[in-house]
């Protein structure tokens, strides 16, 4: 198994953690969740490129746009 094949596991874990944080009542945690979602988007794009999963790459680019919007709409932690 290639090292890049293993990238899907940290991508999945970061996505799950981001989902948990975005559902938080704390604005700071929600804000962090959107940034973690952006990190997971980057991990999924890297893995998708390696796996030639171009639909996944397109999906992650679309989701990244929504995550940027979410990060901008949440309050920055003080």
Buried (B, 14 or more C-beta within 10 A) or exposed (E): EEEEEEBBEEBBEBBEBBEEBBEEEEEBBBBBBBBBBBBBBBBBBBBBEBBEBEEBBEBBEEBBEEBBEBBEEBEEEE
